[in-house]
Amino acid sequence: MTFRLTLTVNGEPRAIELDDPRVTLLDLLRERLDLTGSKKGCDRGQCGACTVLVNGRRVNSCLALAVSLDGAEVLTIEGLARGEQLHPVQSAFIEHDGFQCGFCTPGQIMSAVGLIREGQAGDDPERVREGMSGNLCRCGAYIGITQAVLDAQARLAGTEQGEAA
């Protein structure tokens, strides 16, 4: 039996046929669409390395069955930058050393983007740490990650205010 679904991945419509309904979004992205930025860390939804945005919300892609997302819009780390122009969260991670080995970084960045878009980041470091608690960093770069999220939140808030004026 073949399962057909359509997804918009990083702004590009994709028609996909799956022969197994158990394929996760993470495996679809990595193995079928060659989008390897999202990492398979624990494969149990506990580490956040596979975080992507689905319809604007943070999702552990290792837990989401691809067939359940027919018609969804998926944003991965590969779709975040605009050409050579990094997203403000990506720039802030670089500036604040929000990574060490880099394995968790794509999931951390996507979670930070989701946190900011959801209006949950605020300007309190503790609130950011709580909001990012589903993303683990084995290297312990949490101080840089928190600073990066706060900086990006401030930049994006300033940009939105500038656009509204």
Contacts in CASP RR format, 6 or more apart in sequence:
PFRMAT RR
TARGET T0000
AUTHOR 0000-0000-0000
METHOD contacts of the structure
MODEL  1
MTFRLTLTVNGEPRAIELDDPRVTLLDLLRERLDLTGSKKGCDRGQCGAC
TVLVNGRRVNSCLALAVSLDGAEVLTIEGLARGEQLHPVQSAFIEHDGFQ
CGFCTPGQIMSAVGLIREGQAGDDPERVREGMSGNLCRCGAYIGITQAVL
DAQARLAGTEQGEAA
1 19 0 8 1.000
2 17 0 8 1.000
2 18 0 8 1.000
2 19 0 8 1.000
3 17 0 8 1.000
3 18 0 8 1.000
3 19 0 8 1.000
3 21 0 8 1.000
3 67 0 8 1.000
4 15 0 8 1.000
4 16 0 8 1.000
4 17 0 8 1.000
4 18 0 8 1.000
5 15 0 8 1.000
5 16 0 8 1.000
5 18 0 8 1.000
5 66 0 8 1.000
5 67 0 8 1.000
5 69 0 8 1.000
5 70 0 8 1.000
5 71 0 8 1.000
6 13 0 8 1.000
6 14 0 8 1.000
6 15 0 8 1.000
6 16 0 8 1.000
6 70 0 8 1.000
6 71 0 8 1.000
7 13 0 8 1.000
7 14 0 8 1.000
7 16 0 8 1.000
7 66 0 8 1.000
7 69 0 8 1.000
7 70 0 8 1.000
7 71 0 8 1.000
7 72 0 8 1.000
7 73 0 8 1.000
7 74 0 8 1.000
8 14 0 8 1.000
8 71 0 8 1.000
8 72 0 8 1.000
8 73 0 8 1.000
8 74 0 8 1.000
9 29 0 8 1.000
9 33 0 8 1.000
9 35 0 8 1.000
9 74 0 8 1.000
9 76 0 8 1.000
10 35 0 8 1.000
10 74 0 8 1.000
10 75 0 8 1.000
10 76 0 8 1.000
10 78 0 8 1.000
10 79 0 8 1.000
11 73 0 8 1.000
11 75 0 8 1.000
11 79 0 8 1.000
14 33 0 8 1.000
16 28 0 8 1.000
16 32 0 8 1.000
16 66 0 8 1.000
18 28 0 8 1.000
18 66 0 8 1.000
18 67 0 8 1.000
21 65 0 8 1.000
21 67 0 8 1.000
22 65 0 8 1.000
23 65 0 8 1.000
23 66 0 8 1.000
23 67 0 8 1.000
24 61 0 8 1.000
24 62 0 8 1.000
24 63 0 8 1.000
24 64 0 8 1.000
24 65 0 8 1.000
24 66 0 8 1.000
25 52 0 8 1.000
25 54 0 8 1.000
25 59 0 8 1.000
25 61 0 8 1.000
25 62 0 8 1.000
25 64 0 8 1.000
25 65 0 8 1.000
25 66 0 8 1.000
25 69 0 8 1.000
25 74 0 8 1.000
26 38 0 8 1.000
26 40 0 8 1.000
26 43 0 8 1.000
26 50 0 8 1.000
26 61 0 8 1.000
26 62 0 8 1.000
26 64 0 8 1.000
27 66 0 8 1.000
28 66 0 8 1.000
29 35 0 8 1.000
29 36 0 8 1.000
29 38 0 8 1.000
29 52 0 8 1.000
29 61 0 8 1.000
29 74 0 8 1.000
29 76 0 8 1.000
30 36 0 8 1.000
30 37 0 8 1.000
30 38 0 8 1.000
30 40 0 8 1.000
35 76 0 8 1.000
35 78 0 8 1.000
37 76 0 8 1.000
37 77 0 8 1.000
37 78 0 8 1.000
37 106 0 8 1.000
38 49 0 8 1.000
38 50 0 8 1.000
38 51 0 8 1.000
38 52 0 8 1.000
38 61 0 8 1.000
38 76 0 8 1.000
38 77 0 8 1.000
38 106 0 8 1.000
38 107 0 8 1.000
38 110 0 8 1.000
39 49 0 8 1.000
39 50 0 8 1.000
39 103 0 8 1.000
39 104 0 8 1.000
39 106 0 8 1.000
39 107 0 8 1.000
40 49 0 8 1.000
40 50 0 8 1.000
40 62 0 8 1.000
41 47 0 8 1.000
41 48 0 8 1.000
41 49 0 8 1.000
41 50 0 8 1.000
41 62 0 8 1.000
41 103 0 8 1.000
42 48 0 8 1.000
42 49 0 8 1.000
42 62 0 8 1.000
43 62 0 8 1.000
44 62 0 8 1.000
44 63 0 8 1.000
45 60 0 8 1.000
45 62 0 8 1.000
45 63 0 8 1.000
46 134 0 8 1.000
46 136 0 8 1.000
47 104 0 8 1.000
47 134 0 8 1.000
47 135 0 8 1.000
47 136 0 8 1.000
48 60 0 8 1.000
48 104 0 8 1.000
48 107 0 8 1.000
48 111 0 8 1.000
48 134 0 8 1.000
48 135 0 8 1.000
48 136 0 8 1.000
49 103 0 8 1.000
49 104 0 8 1.000
49 106 0 8 1.000
49 107 0 8 1.000
49 135 0 8 1.000
49 136 0 8 1.000
50 60 0 8 1.000
50 61 0 8 1.000
50 62 0 8 1.000
50 107 0 8 1.000
51 58 0 8 1.000
51 59 0 8 1.000
51 60 0 8 1.000
51 61 0 8 1.000
51 106 0 8 1.000
51 107 0 8 1.000
51 108 0 8 1.000
51 110 0 8 1.000
51 111 0 8 1.000
51 135 0 8 1.000
52 58 0 8 1.000
52 59 0 8 1.000
52 61 0 8 1.000
52 74 0 8 1.000
52 75 0 8 1.000
52 76 0 8 1.000
52 77 0 8 1.000
52 107 0 8 1.000
52 110 0 8 1.000
53 59 0 8 1.000
53 74 0 8 1.000
53 75 0 8 1.000
53 110 0 8 1.000
53 113 0 8 1.000
53 114 0 8 1.000
53 117 0 8 1.000
54 61 0 8 1.000
54 64 0 8 1.000
54 69 0 8 1.000
54 72 0 8 1.000
54 73 0 8 1.000
54 74 0 8 1.000
55 72 0 8 1.000
55 73 0 8 1.000
56 73 0 8 1.000
56 75 0 8 1.000
56 114 0 8 1.000
56 117 0 8 1.000
57 114 0 8 1.000
57 118 0 8 1.000
58 110 0 8 1.000
58 111 0 8 1.000
58 114 0 8 1.000
58 115 0 8 1.000
58 118 0 8 1.000
75 110 0 8 1.000
75 113 0 8 1.000
76 106 0 8 1.000
76 110 0 8 1.000
77 106 0 8 1.000
77 107 0 8 1.000
77 109 0 8 1.000
77 110 0 8 1.000
80 86 0 8 1.000
80 87 0 8 1.000
80 89 0 8 1.000
80 90 0 8 1.000
80 109 0 8 1.000
80 110 0 8 1.000
80 113 0 8 1.000
81 87 0 8 1.000
81 90 0 8 1.000
86 94 0 8 1.000
87 109 0 8 1.000
87 113 0 8 1.000
88 152 0 8 1.000
88 155 0 8 1.000
88 156 0 8 1.000
88 159 0 8 1.000
89 109 0 8 1.000
89 112 0 8 1.000
89 113 0 8 1.000
89 116 0 8 1.000
89 148 0 8 1.000
89 149 0 8 1.000
89 152 0 8 1.000
90 109 0 8 1.000
91 152 0 8 1.000
92 147 0 8 1.000
92 148 0 8 1.000
92 149 0 8 1.000
92 151 0 8 1.000
92 152 0 8 1.000
92 155 0 8 1.000
93 99 0 8 1.000
93 105 0 8 1.000
93 108 0 8 1.000
93 109 0 8 1.000
93 112 0 8 1.000
93 144 0 8 1.000
93 145 0 8 1.000
93 148 0 8 1.000
95 148 0 8 1.000
95 151 0 8 1.000
96 144 0 8 1.000
96 145 0 8 1.000
96 147 0 8 1.000
96 148 0 8 1.000
96 151 0 8 1.000
97 141 0 8 1.000
97 144 0 8 1.000
98 105 0 8 1.000
98 108 0 8 1.000
98 141 0 8 1.000
98 144 0 8 1.000
98 145 0 8 1.000
98 147 0 8 1.000
98 148 0 8 1.000
99 105 0 8 1.000
99 108 0 8 1.000
99 137 0 8 1.000
99 139 0 8 1.000
99 141 0 8 1.000
99 145 0 8 1.000
100 137 0 8 1.000
100 139 0 8 1.000
100 140 0 8 1.000
100 141 0 8 1.000
101 138 0 8 1.000
101 139 0 8 1.000
102 139 0 8 1.000
103 138 0 8 1.000
104 135 0 8 1.000
104 136 0 8 1.000
104 137 0 8 1.000
104 138 0 8 1.000
104 139 0 8 1.000
107 135 0 8 1.000
108 132 0 8 1.000
108 135 0 8 1.000
108 137 0 8 1.000
108 145 0 8 1.000
111 131 0 8 1.000
111 132 0 8 1.000
111 134 0 8 1.000
111 135 0 8 1.000
112 121 0 8 1.000
112 132 0 8 1.000
112 145 0 8 1.000
112 148 0 8 1.000
112 149 0 8 1.000
112 152 0 8 1.000
115 121 0 8 1.000
115 128 0 8 1.000
115 131 0 8 1.000
115 132 0 8 1.000
115 149 0 8 1.000
116 149 0 8 1.000
116 152 0 8 1.000
116 153 0 8 1.000
116 156 0 8 1.000
120 127 0 8 1.000
120 131 0 8 1.000
121 127 0 8 1.000
121 128 0 8 1.000
121 131 0 8 1.000
121 149 0 8 1.000
121 150 0 8 1.000
121 153 0 8 1.000
122 128 0 8 1.000
122 150 0 8 1.000
122 153 0 8 1.000
123 150 0 8 1.000
123 153 0 8 1.000
123 154 0 8 1.000
125 146 0 8 1.000
125 150 0 8 1.000
128 146 0 8 1.000
128 149 0 8 1.000
128 150 0 8 1.000
128 153 0 8 1.000
129 142 0 8 1.000
129 146 0 8 1.000
132 145 0 8 1.000
132 146 0 8 1.000
132 149 0 8 1.000
137 145 0 8 1.000
END
